[in-house]
Amino acid sequence: MEELISAEQKPAYIGLPLRITFAGSDHELRLLQKEVDRYAHTLRIRLDDEPHILVNSGDGWRFESGADNAAFAQAIWHAVSLRYRL
């Protein structure tokens, strides 16, 4: 399990809000983990002030909670990968 980011440890760009619009709704997300790379299998985020974990099982990103919105999870990963140039 990856270590969560504390205020003293985080680089300046991590933790900044990232806005995403999906299906006509605007959302705000923040990364909750130190390291993210293109080979990540999990991604801890705070989406609209609720913590979530995205999981990549090889066929795309999904919410760990079982929420059946894989397209939204994939859009979140796309936004994160563009922001951090992964």
C-alpha positions as CSV (number, residue, x, y, z in Angstrom):
1,M,0.0,0.0,0.0
2,E,1.3,3.4,-0.9
3,E,2.0,6.1,1.7
4,L,-0.5,9.0,1.7
5,I,0.8,12.5,1.1
6,S,1.2,14.8,4.1
7,A,1.4,18.5,3.7
8,E,5.1,18.6,4.5
9,Q,6.1,15.9,2.0
10,K,4.1,16.8,-1.1
11,P,5.7,18.5,-4.1
12,A,4.0,21.8,-5.0
13,Y,2.0,20.5,-7.9
14,I,0.6,17.4,-6.1
15,G,-2.7,18.1,-4.3
16,L,-3.7,20.9,-6.5
17,P,-7.3,20.5,-7.7
18,L,-7.9,19.1,-11.1
19,R,-11.2,19.9,-12.7
20,I,-12.9,17.4,-15.0
21,T,-16.2,17.6,-16.8
22,F,-17.9,14.3,-17.6
23,A,-21.4,13.9,-19.0
24,G,-22.2,17.5,-18.4
25,S,-21.2,17.5,-14.7
26,D,-18.2,19.3,-13.4
27,H,-16.0,17.5,-10.8
28,E,-12.9,18.4,-8.8
29,L,-10.3,15.8,-8.0
30,R,-7.0,15.6,-6.1
31,L,-4.4,13.0,-5.9
32,L,-3.9,11.3,-2.5
33,Q,-0.7,9.4,-3.2
34,K,2.9,10.5,-3.7
35,E,3.9,8.6,-6.8
36,V,1.9,8.1,-10.0
37,D,3.3,6.7,-13.2
38,R,2.0,5.2,-16.4
39,Y,2.4,1.7,-15.0
40,A,0.3,2.3,-11.9
41,H,-2.4,-0.3,-11.1
42,T,-4.2,1.8,-8.4
43,L,-4.8,5.5,-8.0
44,R,-6.0,7.1,-4.8
45,I,-8.0,10.2,-5.4
46,R,-10.4,12.6,-3.7
47,L,-13.3,13.2,-6.0
48,D,-15.8,15.9,-5.0
49,D,-14.5,15.6,-1.3
50,E,-15.0,11.8,-1.2
51,P,-12.0,9.4,-1.3
52,H,-12.0,6.8,-4.1
53,I,-9.6,4.3,-5.4
54,L,-9.3,3.6,-9.1
55,V,-8.0,0.2,-10.2
56,N,-6.5,-0.9,-13.5
57,S,-6.9,-4.6,-14.0
58,G,-5.4,-4.5,-17.5
59,D,-8.6,-3.8,-19.5
60,G,-9.1,-0.2,-18.3
61,W,-9.7,1.8,-15.1
62,R,-12.6,1.1,-12.8
63,F,-13.7,2.3,-9.3
64,E,-12.6,-0.2,-6.6
65,S,-16.0,0.3,-4.9
66,G,-17.7,-1.5,-7.8
67,A,-19.4,1.6,-9.1
68,D,-20.4,0.7,-12.6
69,N,-19.0,3.8,-14.3
70,A,-15.8,2.6,-16.1
71,A,-16.0,5.4,-18.6
72,F,-15.9,8.0,-15.8
73,A,-12.9,6.2,-14.2
74,Q,-11.1,6.1,-17.6
75,A,-11.8,9.8,-18.1
76,I,-10.3,10.6,-14.7
77,W,-7.2,8.6,-15.5
78,H,-6.9,10.4,-18.9
79,A,-7.1,13.8,-17.1
80,V,-4.5,12.8,-14.5
81,S,-2.1,11.4,-17.2
82,L,-2.4,14.5,-19.2
83,R,-1.8,16.8,-16.2
84,Y,1.3,14.9,-15.0
85,R,2.5,13.9,-18.5
86,L,2.4,10.1,-17.8
